[in-house]
Structures are given as C-alpha cells and as structure tokens.
Amino acid sequence: MKKVWKSHRKGRAGTYVEWYDDAGRRRCKYFSPQFKSLIEGYITRKFVELNSDVRPVGSLIAMDLETMTEEYIHKLKADRLASSTVNEIERVLKDFAEVTKVHTSDKITPARVTKFRGYLGEIISKRTKRKLTKDTVNKYMRYVKAFLNWGKEMKYTSPDLKVLKVDGSAKQGHILSDNEIGELLQACANPLWRMRVLLALCTGLRRSDIENLKVRDVNVELKTVTIIDQKTGKVTNHQPLPDDIMPVIHEYLCSEVKEGQVKLFATTFTKQWEKIRTRAKLEHVTFHDLRRTFVSRQADAGVSPKALQEMLNHSSIDTTMKHYIRTGDTEKRKGVNKLKVQSWIDHATSSSMSKKSSSNSDNT
C-alpha cells in the first residue's frame, strides 16, 4: 500500500504533500499557508488514487463535509465567480450541514437532501426576516445540486443523489400591446427611465444587465450592446440594436452622459418605476414583462428559438421555449381568421335548406 505524507522545507512557509508514483519516483505538491485547510482533503484523495487497485469499485471517499465545502468554495473562487455569489453559496452550504447533521460526505442521502429542501425556506426566512419565494428556494437548491454534482466527480458523494425542485405556480406575465408601450414611454418623464424601458423592449435585457451597462458597452457604429455576465465578468453576447433606436441612443449619450462617466445610467433603479406604472395605468406590468414582450414580438416576427436563446443568454433552449416564447394576440387572431368558418356556415345553411325543400316536396 502506497503512503502519502506531509513535510516542510527549511526557510519556506507552507506544507509539501509527498508520495511515490508507480515508477518509484518521488513526487510532491506545495500548499502555501493560506490553503492549509485543503491539505487533508488532497491527502485523502491522493491516497485513494494511488491505491485504487485495492479499492472496491464504486466505494466513496468519506470526506469531512466542512473540508469538502472549503475545497469547493476554493474552486469557485479559482473559477473567478463573483464574491457575492460565492458568499451566498457558502452560506447555503453551511445551512445544509446544520440541517442534515452530516459530518462526512458519504453519509449524504436523498432523504437528507429532501429534508433540507423542506426546511430551507423556514431557515433563511428566520435569518433574513423575509419570506422566501419558491423561485429563491429553487435557486438555493441549484447551489446544492452543483455542490453534490462536483462531489460525485470527486468520488465524495453517491451518484444516486438527486435534487428536486419546489413546484411553483407558472408565471404567465404580460405581453404589452403597442398602445400600452406608447403609454409607458409617455409616462417616462425622465430621459434615463425612457432609455431603460426602450433598451428592455428592444434587446430583452434583464433589469440587472441594464443597470450594470457601461458607456463603453454601447457601440454606436456596430449598433450593438455588449453583455457581460455579472457572475464571471466575461462577455456573453453582443446584442444587436434596432436601427430606429440609434438616434435616441445617440441623443442620450450626448445630452445625459457626462464626460468621464463610466456607467450608462448615473442613477440607480428606484421606486420611480412604481410611479411610471401608475401614470401609465399599468400597475400590473413588471419590468421583466418588457423582456417577455421583446421575446414574444421576436417570435411573432419569425425569429428562430435558437436565436432567441442566444439573445436572452439562456443556457438551455428549454427555458426559452417554456417560460418566454408566447404567441401574441395579433398572431393568434391571424390564425383563427384562417379558419373557414363562413364555408362551414354556408355548407350548414345550404344543407338545411336542401333538407327543408326535400321535406316540403314529400309532404305535397
């Protein structure tokens, strides 16, 4: 059986993990002091790897859950995930450990995962003093699912673990008509809000994407707006802009954007949106409905679902098809008007008259 051990070098802080490979050569991996917590996990994994020939097929590495969580969080940071998201994931995983009462990864079972899903809303509601929506619960469960899937790859957790979603009520949303869009734009007295609404209607961008746009992200010459993923900081798309909006954008950049300004909007998203909806008599409309309206109009215009998926920056086309593509009333009316209703009525009328005429002749 091959061994794995720790060693230290004189004059250098940190720890070396050492072992002999299959050829008998001495190997090592250095861990600086800041990654001290990852050493035990690495030793366990390396020991199992070196002695895999005597390890039962399908057996799991009983990794300490706290160490496993630290290793996973380190991976997320190495992947350059946004610090706010990493902190949120770390908090959820700590809640997971507290609820399930699990100390080692091999003890995580489907029943414990289901138990955590049931208690999740209650736990976080107590801490944040606000009730969690089903969508938020599902978001946190996606964090747990990603954590467990990573654990499966590392042989820490069982491959049979499944994370089920909380069933939520389907969101129909609202597709704005041309008149409603006109009323909404008219209610935007502030040029900044008018530009926000136009960008949402013409690009389908989320509210967070619009709020984080920088002046440099808008390319007037190419007529595009660059979308940057807020979690990874990477460019995900160059969204095309319609020709008709370009004069409005050019005027906005000249009149509202000051020299040296970084963000496209100098103010933040405030309760002004509520006043705009009230003035337009569209209290039931949410800002996300502007995104739905964009998608619905594009689908009616014949844009392919695959193109819409890329424009909406969805990882799966199923999300686009299920939650966003809805045929508008105009397109539905075109469809029903193609039905040959008059032909049916004429046929029924002529048949009725024929039968009546035949009946009268029989009576005579």
C-alpha positions as CSV (number, residue, x, y, z in Angstrom):
1,M,0.0,0.0,0.0
2,K,1.4,3.4,-1.1
3,K,1.6,6.2,1.5
4,V,1.1,9.9,1.3
5,W,2.8,12.2,3.9
6,K,3.4,15.8,4.8
7,S,6.8,17.6,5.0
8,H,8.2,21.1,5.5
9,R,11.2,22.8,3.9
10,K,13.6,24.9,6.0
11,G,13.2,28.6,5.3
12,R,10.0,28.2,3.4
13,A,6.5,28.6,4.9
14,G,3.8,26.2,3.8
15,T,3.5,22.4,3.5
16,Y,4.5,19.8,1.0
17,V,2.4,16.7,0.3
18,E,4.7,13.9,-0.9
19,W,4.3,10.4,-2.4
20,Y,5.9,7.8,-4.7
21,D,4.4,7.3,-8.1
22,D,4.1,4.0,-10.0
23,A,7.6,4.3,-11.4
24,G,9.0,4.7,-7.9
25,R,9.8,8.4,-8.4
26,R,9.3,10.8,-5.5
27,R,6.6,13.4,-6.2
28,C,5.2,16.4,-4.2
29,K,2.7,19.2,-4.2
30,Y,3.2,22.5,-2.4
31,F,0.5,24.2,-0.4
32,S,1.0,27.8,0.8
33,P,-0.2,28.7,4.3
34,Q,-3.4,30.3,3.0
35,F,-4.5,26.9,1.6
36,K,-3.7,24.9,4.7
37,S,-7.3,23.8,5.1
38,L,-7.2,21.9,1.7
39,I,-4.3,19.7,2.6
40,E,-6.2,16.9,4.4
41,G,-8.7,16.6,1.5
42,Y,-5.9,16.4,-1.0
43,I,-4.0,13.7,1.0
44,T,-7.2,11.6,1.2
45,R,-7.9,11.9,-2.5
46,K,-4.3,11.2,-3.5
47,F,-4.1,8.2,-1.2
48,V,-7.3,6.7,-2.8
49,E,-5.9,7.5,-6.2
50,L,-2.6,5.7,-5.6
51,N,-4.3,2.7,-4.0
52,S,-7.2,2.4,-6.5
53,D,-6.2,-1.1,-7.4
54,V,-7.2,-2.3,-3.9
55,R,-10.2,0.0,-3.5
56,P,-13.7,-1.6,-4.1
57,V,-15.4,-0.5,-7.2
58,G,-18.0,2.3,-6.5
59,S,-16.8,3.0,-3.0
60,L,-16.8,6.6,-1.8
61,I,-14.2,8.8,-0.1
62,A,-15.5,9.7,3.3
63,M,-14.5,13.3,3.1
64,D,-15.2,15.6,6.1
65,L,-18.1,17.8,5.0
66,E,-16.5,21.0,6.3
67,T,-13.3,20.3,4.4
68,M,-15.2,19.3,1.3
69,T,-17.1,22.6,1.4
70,E,-13.9,24.6,1.8
71,E,-12.4,22.8,-1.2
72,Y,-15.5,23.5,-3.3
73,I,-15.5,27.2,-2.3
74,H,-11.8,27.5,-3.2
75,K,-12.7,26.0,-6.6
76,L,-15.4,28.6,-7.2
77,K,-13.0,31.4,-6.3
78,A,-10.4,29.9,-8.7
79,D,-13.1,30.0,-11.4
80,R,-13.5,33.7,-10.7
81,L,-17.1,33.6,-9.6
82,A,-18.4,36.9,-8.2
83,S,-17.6,37.2,-4.5
84,S,-21.2,38.0,-3.6
85,T,-22.4,34.7,-5.3
86,V,-19.6,32.7,-3.6
87,N,-20.6,34.1,-0.2
88,E,-24.2,33.2,-0.8
89,I,-23.3,29.7,-1.9
90,E,-21.1,29.3,1.2
91,R,-24.0,30.4,3.5
92,V,-26.4,27.9,1.9
93,L,-23.9,25.0,2.2
94,K,-23.4,25.8,5.9
95,D,-27.2,25.7,6.3
96,F,-27.2,22.4,4.5
97,A,-24.6,21.0,7.0
98,E,-26.6,22.3,10.0
99,V,-29.9,20.9,8.9
100,T,-28.8,17.5,7.6
101,K,-26.5,16.8,10.6
102,V,-24.0,15.2,8.2
103,H,-20.3,15.1,9.1
104,T,-18.9,13.1,6.2
105,S,-19.8,13.2,2.5
106,D,-20.6,9.5,2.2
107,K,-23.5,10.0,4.6
108,I,-25.4,12.4,2.4
109,T,-28.5,10.6,1.3
110,P,-31.5,11.6,-0.9
111,A,-33.7,11.7,2.3
112,R,-31.4,14.3,3.9
113,V,-31.4,16.4,0.7
114,T,-35.2,16.3,0.7
115,K,-35.3,17.3,4.3
116,F,-33.1,20.3,3.7
117,R,-35.3,21.4,0.8
118,G,-38.3,21.3,3.1
119,Y,-36.6,23.3,5.9
120,L,-34.7,25.8,3.6
121,G,-37.4,28.4,3.3
122,E,-38.0,28.4,7.1
123,I,-34.3,28.6,8.0
124,I,-33.4,31.5,5.7
125,S,-36.7,33.4,6.5
126,K,-35.7,33.4,10.1
127,R,-32.3,34.8,9.3
128,T,-33.3,37.4,6.8
129,K,-36.7,38.3,8.3
130,R,-38.5,37.9,5.0
131,K,-40.4,35.1,3.3
132,L,-38.6,33.2,0.6
133,T,-40.3,32.7,-2.7
134,K,-40.3,29.3,-4.4
135,D,-38.0,30.7,-7.1
136,T,-35.5,31.7,-4.5
137,V,-35.7,28.3,-2.8
138,N,-35.1,26.6,-6.2
139,K,-32.1,28.9,-6.7
140,Y,-30.5,27.8,-3.5
141,M,-31.3,24.2,-4.3
142,R,-29.4,24.6,-7.6
143,Y,-26.4,25.7,-5.5
144,V,-26.7,22.4,-3.5
145,K,-27.1,20.4,-6.7
146,A,-23.9,21.9,-8.2
147,F,-22.1,21.1,-5.0
148,L,-23.3,17.5,-5.0
149,N,-22.5,17.0,-8.7
150,W,-19.0,18.2,-8.0
151,G,-18.8,15.8,-5.1
152,K,-19.8,12.9,-7.5
153,E,-16.9,13.8,-9.8
154,M,-14.5,13.8,-6.8
155,K,-16.0,10.4,-5.6
156,Y,-17.1,12.1,-2.3
157,T,-20.9,11.7,-2.8
158,S,-23.1,9.0,-4.1
159,P,-24.0,9.1,-7.8
160,D,-27.6,8.3,-6.9
161,L,-28.2,11.7,-5.3
162,K,-30.9,13.8,-6.9
163,V,-32.1,17.3,-6.1
164,L,-35.8,18.0,-6.9
165,K,-37.2,21.5,-7.4
166,V,-40.1,23.0,-5.5
167,D,-43.1,23.2,-7.7
168,G,-44.1,26.9,-8.3
169,S,-47.0,28.5,-9.9
170,A,-46.4,29.1,-13.6
171,K,-45.8,32.8,-14.4
172,Q,-47.8,33.9,-17.3
173,G,-46.5,37.5,-17.2
174,H,-48.0,40.2,-19.5
175,I,-47.2,41.0,-23.2
176,L,-47.6,44.7,-23.8
177,S,-49.6,45.9,-26.8
178,D,-48.4,48.8,-29.0
179,N,-50.8,51.2,-27.1
180,E,-49.5,50.1,-23.7
181,I,-45.9,50.6,-24.8
182,G,-46.8,54.1,-26.0
183,E,-48.4,54.9,-22.7
184,L,-45.5,53.6,-20.8
185,L,-42.9,55.6,-22.7
186,Q,-45.1,58.7,-22.4
187,A,-45.2,58.2,-18.6
188,C,-41.3,58.2,-18.5
189,A,-40.7,61.9,-18.0
190,N,-37.0,61.3,-17.1
191,P,-34.8,60.5,-20.1
192,L,-32.9,57.9,-18.1
193,W,-36.1,55.9,-17.5
194,R,-37.2,56.3,-21.1
195,M,-33.9,54.8,-22.2
196,R,-34.2,51.9,-19.7
197,V,-37.6,51.0,-21.0
198,L,-36.5,51.2,-24.6
199,L,-33.5,49.1,-24.0
200,A,-35.6,46.4,-22.3
201,L,-38.1,46.4,-25.1
202,C,-35.5,46.4,-27.9
203,T,-33.0,44.0,-26.5
204,G,-34.8,41.8,-23.9
205,L,-32.1,42.5,-21.4
206,R,-32.7,41.8,-17.7
207,R,-33.0,44.7,-15.3
208,S,-29.7,43.8,-13.7
209,D,-27.9,43.7,-17.1
210,I,-29.3,47.1,-18.0
211,E,-28.3,48.6,-14.6
212,N,-24.8,47.4,-15.0
213,L,-24.2,48.6,-18.5
214,K,-21.2,50.8,-19.1
215,V,-21.0,53.6,-21.6
216,R,-18.3,51.6,-23.5
217,D,-20.7,48.7,-23.8
218,V,-22.8,50.6,-26.3
219,N,-21.3,50.5,-29.8
220,V,-23.0,53.1,-31.9
221,E,-21.1,52.2,-35.1
222,L,-21.8,48.5,-34.9
223,K,-25.3,49.1,-33.4
224,T,-24.7,46.6,-30.6
225,V,-24.7,46.4,-26.9
226,T,-22.1,44.2,-25.1
227,I,-23.5,41.9,-22.4
228,I,-21.2,40.9,-19.5
229,D,-22.0,38.1,-17.1
230,Q,-22.1,39.6,-13.7
231,K,-21.0,36.3,-12.1
232,T,-18.0,35.6,-14.2
233,G,-17.2,39.0,-15.6
234,K,-16.9,37.5,-19.1
235,V,-18.5,38.8,-22.3
236,T,-21.5,36.6,-23.1
237,N,-23.2,38.4,-26.1
238,H,-23.1,41.3,-28.4
239,Q,-26.8,42.1,-28.6
240,P,-27.9,43.9,-31.9
241,L,-29.8,47.1,-31.6
242,P,-32.7,48.1,-34.0
243,D,-31.9,51.0,-36.4
244,D,-34.8,53.1,-35.1
245,I,-33.4,53.3,-31.6
246,M,-29.9,54.5,-32.6
247,P,-30.9,58.2,-33.0
248,V,-32.4,58.1,-29.5
249,I,-29.3,56.4,-28.1
250,H,-27.0,58.9,-29.8
251,E,-29.0,61.8,-28.3
252,Y,-29.0,60.2,-24.9
253,L,-25.2,59.8,-25.0
254,C,-24.7,63.4,-26.0
255,S,-27.2,65.0,-23.6
256,E,-27.3,62.8,-20.5
257,V,-23.9,61.1,-20.2
258,K,-21.2,63.4,-18.6
259,E,-17.6,63.4,-19.5
260,G,-15.7,60.6,-17.7
261,Q,-19.0,58.8,-16.7
262,V,-18.5,55.0,-16.6
263,K,-22.0,53.7,-16.1
264,L,-24.6,54.3,-18.7
265,F,-27.1,55.3,-16.1
266,A,-26.0,57.8,-13.4
267,T,-28.9,56.9,-11.1
268,T,-30.0,53.5,-9.7
269,F,-33.2,51.7,-10.2
270,T,-35.6,53.3,-7.7
271,K,-39.3,53.4,-6.8
272,Q,-39.7,55.8,-9.7
273,W,-40.8,52.7,-11.7
274,E,-43.9,52.4,-9.5
275,K,-44.9,56.0,-10.3
276,I,-44.3,55.4,-14.0
277,R,-46.6,52.3,-14.0
278,T,-49.3,54.3,-12.1
279,R,-49.2,57.2,-14.5
280,A,-49.5,54.8,-17.5
281,K,-52.3,52.9,-15.6
282,L,-50.2,49.7,-16.0
283,E,-49.8,48.7,-12.3
284,H,-49.9,45.0,-13.2
285,V,-46.9,45.3,-15.5
286,T,-43.5,44.3,-14.1
287,F,-40.1,45.4,-15.6
288,H,-39.5,41.8,-16.6
289,D,-42.6,41.9,-18.7
290,L,-40.7,44.2,-21.1
291,R,-38.3,41.3,-21.6
292,R,-41.2,38.9,-22.2
293,T,-42.7,41.4,-24.7
294,F,-39.4,41.6,-26.6
295,V,-39.3,37.8,-26.9
296,S,-42.9,37.4,-27.9
297,R,-42.6,40.1,-30.6
298,Q,-39.4,38.5,-32.0
299,A,-41.1,35.0,-32.0
300,D,-44.1,36.5,-33.9
301,A,-41.7,38.1,-36.4
302,G,-40.3,34.6,-37.2
303,V,-37.0,34.7,-35.2
304,S,-35.9,31.1,-34.5
305,P,-36.0,29.8,-30.9
306,K,-32.2,29.2,-31.1
307,A,-31.5,32.8,-31.9
308,L,-33.8,33.9,-29.1
309,Q,-32.0,31.6,-26.7
310,E,-28.7,33.3,-27.5
311,M,-30.2,36.8,-27.3
312,L,-31.7,36.0,-23.9
313,N,-28.4,34.4,-22.8
314,H,-30.2,31.2,-21.6
315,S,-28.0,28.1,-21.0
316,S,-30.9,25.8,-22.2
317,I,-33.3,26.3,-25.0
318,D,-36.0,24.6,-22.9
319,T,-36.0,27.7,-20.6
320,T,-36.7,30.0,-23.6
321,M,-39.4,27.8,-25.0
322,K,-41.2,27.1,-21.7
323,H,-41.1,30.4,-20.0
324,Y,-40.7,33.1,-22.6
325,I,-42.0,32.3,-26.1
326,R,-45.7,33.1,-26.1
327,T,-47.6,33.9,-29.2
328,G,-49.2,37.4,-29.1
329,D,-52.9,38.1,-29.5
330,T,-52.3,39.5,-33.0
331,E,-50.7,36.3,-34.2
332,K,-53.4,34.2,-32.6
333,R,-56.1,36.3,-34.4
334,K,-54.3,35.7,-37.7
335,G,-54.5,32.0,-37.0
336,V,-58.2,31.9,-36.1
337,N,-59.1,34.1,-39.0
338,K,-57.7,31.4,-41.4
339,L,-60.4,29.0,-40.2
340,K,-63.0,28.6,-43.0
341,V,-65.9,29.4,-40.7
342,Q,-68.0,31.1,-43.4
343,S,-67.6,28.0,-45.6
344,W,-68.8,25.8,-42.7
345,I,-71.8,28.1,-42.1
346,D,-72.7,28.3,-45.8
347,H,-72.5,24.5,-46.1
348,A,-74.7,24.0,-43.0
349,T,-77.2,26.6,-44.3
350,S,-77.4,25.0,-47.8
351,S,-77.8,21.5,-46.3
352,S,-80.5,22.8,-44.0
353,M,-82.4,24.4,-46.9
354,S,-82.0,21.3,-49.0
355,K,-83.4,19.1,-46.3
356,K,-86.3,21.6,-45.8
357,S,-87.1,21.7,-49.5
358,S,-87.0,17.9,-49.7
359,S,-89.3,17.7,-46.7
360,N,-91.8,20.1,-48.3
361,S,-91.9,18.1,-51.6
362,D,-92.5,14.9,-49.7
363,N,-95.5,16.5,-48.0
364,T,-97.0,17.6,-51.3
